[in-house]
Structures are given as C-alpha cells and as structure tokens.
Amino acid sequence: MSNESPEGYTAVGIAVICLWVTQALVLVSAIASRATPHMMAVLSPRELLFVRVFSVGLTLAFYAWLIIKIAGGRNWARITYLVFFLIATPFYLLLSVAVFRHFSVGAMVPLLEFCLTLFAMISLFTAPGKYWFTRS
C-alpha cells in the first residue's frame, strides 16, 4: 500500500483534526485556569501573565508545528508526538484524578484531551493510517 491511499489519508486527517481539537482544549484550559496562591506569592501578576502566555504559546506553537508536519506525512513528527504523549500520559492521568476529586466536571477537559490524543495516536500508528507514512 502506498502513502497515497485514500483510507490512510482519511485516518490521518481525522487524527490531525483530533490533535487540533486537543490543542484548542489546552488553550481554553490555560485561559480558564487560575493561578495558585504559591504562584502568586512568587510572581507579580504581570510576571505571571508573561510566564503563562510565553509557556503556553511556546508549547502550542511547537505542537502546532508537529501537527502540520504530521499532516504533511512526516514520519519523524508522528514519532516525536508519540514520545511526548507517552511522557505526558502519567501527568495527564494524575491531573485528572486530582481534579476529579475536587471538581468532577473540571476533570473532563484533561480526560477529553487525553482520549482525543490517544485516538489520534492509535489512528496514526495502526492500519490504514500507518501506511500513509511509509514510502514506496
């Protein structure tokens, strides 16, 4: 099967859409989240805003670049995204458990992000999506 298969292209397209939705949820979560008292004790409001905008912006820009490369059929980009996903998985799960104890609705956003990314990774690394990344 070549990397031009319509089934592979569709699977990759759906996975890419899931990854974009995940990044939108990350942005919404970052905007909606509040600073902890510890963060406010260490940084001024202006410094806190700068750190949050810079860190979230840089992270979103990096993941957006990877998603664009994945959509372009770059195998290294899908592997890189998978590695970062595997590193982040324990933190997503711990965050969801911690948030779910205090606010069950609030745990849905990280859980939804995790599920969408998991679905995307499965789509990118199983047939027919994986064949789209192989070169003939």
N, C-alpha and C positions, 0 to 999 in steps of 0.2 A: 504494500500500500504506500503510496507516495504522500508527501506532505501537502498535496493539493486536494485531498479527499474532502468532499462536502461534509461528511459526518464529522471528521476531525475538526474541520473549520467551525462547524456549529458547536461542538463540545467546547472548543477553545473560546469561542465567542461568548457562550453562556458563562464559562468560568471567569472570563475577563469582566463581564458585567457584574458578577458576584464580587469580584475583587474591588471594583469601583464603588459598589454599594457599601462594602466594608469600609473603605476609606472615607466615604461620606458619613458613615456612622461614627467613625473615630473623630472626625471633625466636630460633629454635633455633640459627642460626649465631651470633647475638650472644651467646647464653648459652654456647655451646661454644668460642667464640674466646678466645684468651689475649691478655693484654696484652703488647706488645712491650717489650723492655728499655728502649728510648728513652722509652716512655710511663711506665714505672715509675720512671725516673730523674727525670722532670719532676713527676709527681704522686704523692701518697701513695696507699696502697691505698683509703682512704676517699674521697679526691677522685676517683680513677679510677673507682670504683664509681658515684659520683654522676654523673660526666660520661657514663659509658656508659648508665646507666639513664635519665638525662634525655634524651640524644640519641636513643637507640633508642626510648624511649617516645614522645617528641615526633614522631619520624618515623613510627612505626607508627600513632599517633593521626591524623596528617594523612592518611596513605594510607587508613586505615580510613574516615575521613570521605569521601574521594573515592570509595571503593568503594561506600559507602552511597548517595552521590549518583548514581553511575553506575547502580546497581541501581534507583534511582528515576527513571531516564530523563533525567537532566540532561546535555545535550549538552556544556556547558562543562566538566563534570567529566571526561568521556572525553577531551576535547581536552587538558585540563590533565595528565591522567595520561599521555597520549601524549607530550607535550612533556617531562615529567620522565623518561619511559622513554628517549626519544631522547638526552637529555642524559647519562643514566646508562649507556647502551649501551657506549661506549668503555671506561668504567671496569670494567663487568662483564666485558668480554672480556679486558682487560688483567689483571684479578684472576684470572680463570680460567686464563690462560696462565701467570701467575706461580705460582699454587698448583699447577697441573698438573705443573710441572717438579719440584717437591719432593714432592708428595703427590697422586697421581692420583685417589684416592678423594675427597679434600677438594675437588677442583675440580668435583666433580659437583653439589654444592649450589648454587654460584653459576650453574653452567650450567643446572641444572634451574630455578632461579628465572628466568633469562633466557628459557628456552624456554617456560615457562608464561606469562610476561608477554607474550612475542611472540605466542603463540597467542591470548591474550586480546585483544590489540590488533588482531590480524587479524580476530578474530570480531566485535569492536565496530565496525570500520570497513569491513567488507565485507558484502554481502548474505548473509543476511537481517537480521543484527544492526544494520546501519546504519539500516535503515528504522524500527527501533523508536524511534530518537531523533528522527526527523522528525515535525514537527507537521502535521496536516492542516488 
